[in-house]
Amino acid sequence: MIQIEKRRNGSFIKGFSSAFRAFPFISQNRMIRYLVIPVFVNIALLSAIIWFVFIKTYPVLRSLLIFDQWYLHWIEYLAAPVLIILLLIATFFTYSVTGTLLVSPFLDIISIKTEKALGGDVPDPGFSLKAIWRMLGGMVRLLILVLILNIIILPVNLLPLGSLVYSAVSFFLTAFFCGFQFYDMPLERRELEFREKLLVGRKFLLTVSGTGAAFMLMSFIPVIGFLGVVVSTCGATLAFRELILPAIKTGN
């Protein structure tokens, strides 16, 4: 059973900055060759997702929110920003989950190489379909949880400035989801169950969300966005070794 020795939520800034610290770290430790295949896969994937969501899907959904009756304009005013937020969330979810799964063997290598470069013993159970299946199952459960929470807070939009509050909370939930999958790799190597991983994520909520927020930001920066999954994997492993690993222990 896992135990958290330090009862804290970590640091959003450290989690956020860890993703950007990964750039020089990857170069200094000669890990660039592991980026080639993931980058090409993510170029194709992210381009396809953005094209489909915002070029093909958004205009169709937006047209459904246009009403001729003046007294129904409030629905358009309320639903338009929510639609954009939901499409952004869908973009991040689809890209992060699909991208991580498609290049997971390479990301796992990068995570392991990062841990080894930082020194110490690193569990390396090797690549297995079982591990991928466990990771996918964890992602699906966390995704369902995040979506349920987004639905629960949806009525907040009806309050004054509710759209701003909803946007902020939804952003934070999405950032946590995106960040959690990158921390899942070093946690999976230590054979933790999903509930134990979720406990670590909750205790280091700010750190995990910070890394996820950095990933979300990078996803919309030209060129750098295609490196987002890779550098976030390295950055999460850096933060894991520095902040999380010293604070957790396992035992019966």
C-alpha positions in Angstrom: 0.0 0.0 0.0 1.4 3.4 -1.0 1.9 6.1 1.6 2.5 9.8 1.1 5.0 11.0 3.6 4.7 14.7 2.8 1.2 16.0 2.8 1.3 18.7 0.2 0.0 19.5 -3.3 3.4 20.3 -4.8 4.0 23.3 -6.9 2.2 24.4 -10.0 5.1 26.5 -11.1 7.6 23.6 -10.7 5.3 21.3 -12.6 4.8 23.9 -15.3 8.5 24.7 -15.7 9.6 21.1 -15.6 8.2 20.6 -19.2 10.3 23.5 -20.5 13.4 22.3 -18.5 13.1 19.1 -20.5 14.4 20.8 -23.7 18.0 21.4 -22.5 17.9 18.1 -20.5 17.1 16.1 -23.6 19.9 17.8 -25.6 22.5 17.4 -22.8 21.8 13.8 -22.3 21.8 12.9 -26.0 18.2 11.7 -26.1 17.3 13.6 -29.3 17.3 10.5 -31.4 14.4 9.1 -29.5 12.3 12.1 -30.6 12.2 11.4 -34.4 9.4 8.9 -34.6 7.2 10.5 -31.9 7.5 14.0 -33.5 6.5 12.8 -37.0 3.5 10.8 -35.5 2.4 13.9 -33.5 2.8 16.2 -36.5 0.3 14.1 -38.4 -2.0 13.5 -35.4 -2.2 17.0 -34.1 -2.7 18.5 -37.6 -5.5 16.1 -38.3 -7.3 16.7 -35.0 -7.2 20.5 -35.3 -8.4 20.3 -38.9 -11.3 18.0 -38.0 -12.4 19.8 -34.8 -12.1 23.5 -35.9 -12.4 23.4 -39.6 -15.0 20.7 -40.1 -16.9 20.3 -36.8 -17.0 23.8 -35.3 -18.9 25.5 -38.2 -21.5 22.8 -38.2 -22.1 23.0 -34.4 -21.9 26.8 -34.4 -24.7 27.0 -37.1 -27.0 25.1 -34.8 -26.7 27.9 -32.2 -28.0 30.7 -34.5 -31.7 31.7 -33.9 -33.8 34.2 -35.8 -36.0 34.9 -32.8 -34.5 37.8 -30.7 -35.6 36.2 -27.4 -33.5 33.1 -28.1 -30.2 35.1 -28.6 -29.3 34.5 -25.0 -28.9 30.8 -25.8 -26.4 31.7 -28.5 -24.6 34.0 -26.1 -24.4 31.3 -23.4 -23.6 28.3 -25.6 -21.0 29.8 -27.9 -18.1 30.1 -25.4 -19.1 26.7 -23.9 -18.9 25.1 -27.3 -15.4 26.5 -27.9 -14.3 25.3 -24.4 -15.7 21.8 -25.0 -14.0 21.6 -28.4 -10.7 22.7 -26.9 -11.1 20.0 -24.2 -11.9 17.4 -26.9 -8.8 18.4 -28.8 -6.5 18.1 -25.8 -8.1 14.8 -24.7 -7.9 13.3 -28.1 -4.4 14.5 -28.8 -3.0 13.6 -25.4 -4.5 10.2 -25.2 -4.1 9.1 -28.8 -0.6 10.6 -29.1 0.6 9.0 -25.9 -0.8 5.5 -26.8 0.6 5.6 -30.4 4.2 6.4 -29.3 4.1 5.0 -25.8 7.1 2.6 -26.3 9.2 5.6 -27.3 7.8 7.8 -24.4 8.6 5.0 -21.9 12.2 4.9 -23.2 12.5 8.7 -22.8 11.0 8.4 -19.2 13.4 5.6 -18.3 16.4 7.4 -19.8 15.5 10.6 -17.9 15.4 8.7 -14.6 18.7 7.0 -15.3 20.3 10.3 -16.2 19.2 11.6 -12.8 20.9 8.6 -11.0 19.5 5.9 -8.8 17.8 2.6 -9.4 15.2 2.6 -12.0 12.6 -0.2 -12.3 12.5 -1.3 -15.9 9.9 -4.1 -16.4 10.2 -3.7 -20.2 7.6 -3.0 -22.8 4.4 -5.1 -22.5 0.9 -5.0 -23.9 -0.4 -5.5 -20.4 1.2 -2.3 -19.2 -0.3 -0.4 -22.2 -3.7 -1.9 -21.4 -3.4 -0.9 -17.8 -2.4 2.7 -18.8 -5.3 2.9 -21.3 -7.7 1.6 -18.6 -6.5 4.3 -16.2 -6.8 7.0 -18.8 -10.4 6.0 -19.6 -11.4 6.0 -15.9 -9.8 9.4 -15.3 -11.4 10.7 -18.5 -14.8 9.6 -17.4 -14.2 11.3 -14.0 -13.1 14.5 -15.6 -16.1 14.6 -18.0 -18.5 13.9 -15.1 -17.0 16.8 -13.1 -17.3 19.1 -16.2 -21.0 18.2 -16.5 -21.6 18.8 -12.8 -20.2 22.3 -13.0 -21.9 23.1 -16.3 -24.8 25.0 -14.6 -22.3 27.5 -13.3 -22.5 29.2 -16.7 -26.0 30.5 -15.7 -24.5 32.6 -13.0 -23.1 36.1 -13.5 -19.5 35.7 -14.8 -20.3 32.0 -14.7 -18.6 31.4 -18.0 -15.3 32.7 -16.6 -15.6 30.4 -13.6 -16.5 27.4 -15.7 -13.6 28.1 -18.1 -11.1 28.3 -15.2 -12.3 25.1 -13.5 -12.6 23.2 -16.7 -9.1 24.3 -17.7 -7.7 23.1 -14.4 -9.5 19.7 -14.7 -8.2 19.3 -18.3 -4.7 20.3 -17.2 -4.7 17.7 -14.5 -5.9 15.0 -16.9 -3.2 15.9 -19.4 -0.5 16.0 -16.8 -1.5 12.8 -15.1 -0.8 10.6 -18.1 2.8 11.7 -18.1 3.3 10.9 -14.5 1.6 7.6 -15.1 4.8 6.2 -16.7 7.2 6.3 -13.7 4.3 5.3 -11.5 3.4 2.3 -13.7 7.1 1.1 -13.5 6.6 0.9 -9.8 3.5 -1.3 -10.4 1.1 1.0 -8.6 -2.7 0.4 -9.0 -4.9 3.1 -10.5 -6.3 4.1 -7.1 -2.7 4.5 -5.8 -1.7 6.6 -8.8 -4.7 8.7 -8.3 -3.8 9.2 -4.7 -0.3 10.5 -5.8 -1.9 12.7 -8.4 -4.3 14.2 -5.8 -1.5 14.8 -3.2 0.6 16.5 -5.9 -2.4 18.1 -7.7 -0.7 21.4 -8.4 2.5 19.7 -9.8 0.6 17.4 -12.1 -1.7 20.2 -13.3 1.3 22.5 -13.9 2.8 19.9 -16.3 -0.5 19.4 -18.0 -0.9 23.2 -18.4 2.5 23.4 -20.0 1.6 20.6 -22.4 -1.6 22.4 -23.4 0.2 25.7 -24.0 2.9 24.0 -26.1 0.2 22.2 -28.2 -0.7 25.6 -29.7 2.9 26.9 -30.3 4.0 26.2 -33.9 6.7 23.5 -34.2 7.0 23.2 -30.4 3.5 21.8 -30.2 4.7 18.7 -32.1 7.2 18.1 -29.3 4.7 18.5 -26.5 4.1 14.9 -25.7 7.8 14.1 -25.7 9.1 17.0 -23.6 6.1 16.7 -21.2 7.1 13.0 -20.6 10.6 14.0 -19.8 9.5 17.0 -17.7 7.1 14.9 -15.7 9.8 12.4 -15.0 12.1 15.2 -13.8 9.4 16.5 -11.4 8.6 13.0 -10.3 12.2 12.3 -9.3 12.6 15.6 -7.6 9.3 16.2 -5.9 7.2 13.1 -5.8 9.5 10.0 -5.4 11.1 11.4 -2.2 7.6 11.8 -0.7 6.1 8.3 -1.4 6.9 4.8 -0.2 5.2 1.5 -0.7 4.7 -1.3 1.6 2.1 -3.7 3.0 
